Amino acid sequence: MPDLQTAFEAAVADSQNLSERPDNATLLKLYALYKQGSLGDVAGTKPGFGDMVGRAKWDAWHTLKGTPRETAMQQYIDLIESLG
């Protein structure tokens, strides 16, 4: 069985080949799980009201603050598999 990092990287690659584009809520969840799994807790300041997309992404990532990277990686893998 491949290790978690390898499985995570494979899921990231698989995310580019989904049969259907996920809805926006799912895309935000994927983004947040990817960032949490890759970088850990959100850093930097929250984007201003003029950057609606950046603000939504930051908010989604911020909701995972404190989630272990390994947990986020596994949740990302599971979500990509469910969308495949």
Phi, psi and omega in degrees: 000131181293154179288169187299317181299317179295317179296322178297313180297323178294320179295322177298316177297317180296331181297338180280349185238029179292146182292329179228148176286125179294160177292168185299322179297319179291320178299319178295320178295317177300316179301311182297316179295321178297311181296317180295319179290330181272315189244344184090205185300149179302143178232163178087179182266154179292131179300154181285177182296337180288342181249078185297317182293313179300321179294317179296318178296316180298315179300316180297316179293319181298330180295340181265005181306130180093349177286127178302144181304320182296321179295315179296320179299314181294320178295323177297312179302312181299319181292318178297318178298323180289335180273339185300000000 
